[in-house]
Every structure is written in C-alpha cells, then in structure tokens.
Amino acid sequence: MRHRFAALALALLPAAAAAAQAPPAAPADPALVRRAAREIAAAARFCTLSTVGADGLLQARVMDVFPIDEDLVAWMGTHKGTRKVAELERDPRATLSCFDPKGPGYVTFAGRAERVTEAAARAARFKPEWAPFYEGGAQSADYLLLKLVPRRVEVVSHAHGLASGPRAWRPEILELP
C-alpha cells in the first residue's frame, strides 16, 4: 500500500510542480478593479479600519464609511477623542477592508489617513443619524472627518470576474501613485 501511494505521489509531482510554476494571469483591467472596489464598499456599508496601536499591534474597528470616491479615497467620520485618531496621528498608515455581502469577495484599501478640517468637506460628509452623538452636527468640535488615500487596492470579486483560481488565492492588485 505504501509503495502504491509513493508511486501515485511521484506520478502527480510533475503536474503539481507545473501548476505551482504556471505564470500568473494577466492583470485585470484597472477600470474594472476600480469599479468593483467602489461597488463592494458601497454594498458592504460597514467596513473594518485597521491602524497601528501604541504597542505596535494592529487595532481594528468597524466604521460607517461614505461612498468611495472616483479616486478610490475613503471618507469616514469619527469622534476626535477616539483611539483611532491618536493612532493615526502617531502613524498615519491604515487599511480599510470591506466584505461583499452578496457573494464571495472583498476590497482592501491600504494607504495613509489624514484629518480633514475644512467646514465644507465636514458638512458634506455628515450623516443625519449621527446627530445624537455630535451636538452641533458637522460643526461640532468633536466631529472629525478622516480621509484614507490608498496607495494599494486589492479586490477579489466573483461577481466582477476578479477571482484567482483555487490554488493561488491572490487578489487583483491596483498600485496607486
């Protein structure tokens, strides 16, 4: 029995090695990756923002994200006194990950977050349902608008045809300037 298994393994080894060394598929159309990223984030509504904590560990929390803009920038509102704000002031690197609730897929935006203090931008990105948390609404001294400018976007979406085979488990990656 042991010899049959060894013979079978040796017979399959060249096929497995060839599959592992197969060249990666051609990159997907960047416009499709951008569209999929925006659609997945919109469908998810809530996404997970990860920052680097004071102890060097990653900290993750669920965020109510605004629609991703044409430049793939993510906008989020928060309270100025949160840990995430202190963490981003210390280290602006952040990752936002959104899961596609309609099917297998996700988008991840990795880049740097920055505070936005302009009154017009804050007013344009304030949700009425947040009013109980911020006396004075978008003008509240406690309300802070965050802008995540991605350097890299990763997408897996079966609905958009952006999914690698079962062995690779690689997302489509869009590097941004």
Secondary structure, DSSP 8 states (H G I E B T S, - for coil): -HHHHHHHHHHHHHHHHHHHTS-------HHHHHHHHHHHHHHH-EEEEEEE-TTS-EEEEEEEB----TT--EEEEEETTSHHHHHHHH--EEEEEEE-TTSSEEEEEEEEEEEE--HHHHHHT--GGGGGGSTTGGG-TTEEEEEEEEEEEEEEETTTTB---TTT---EEEE--
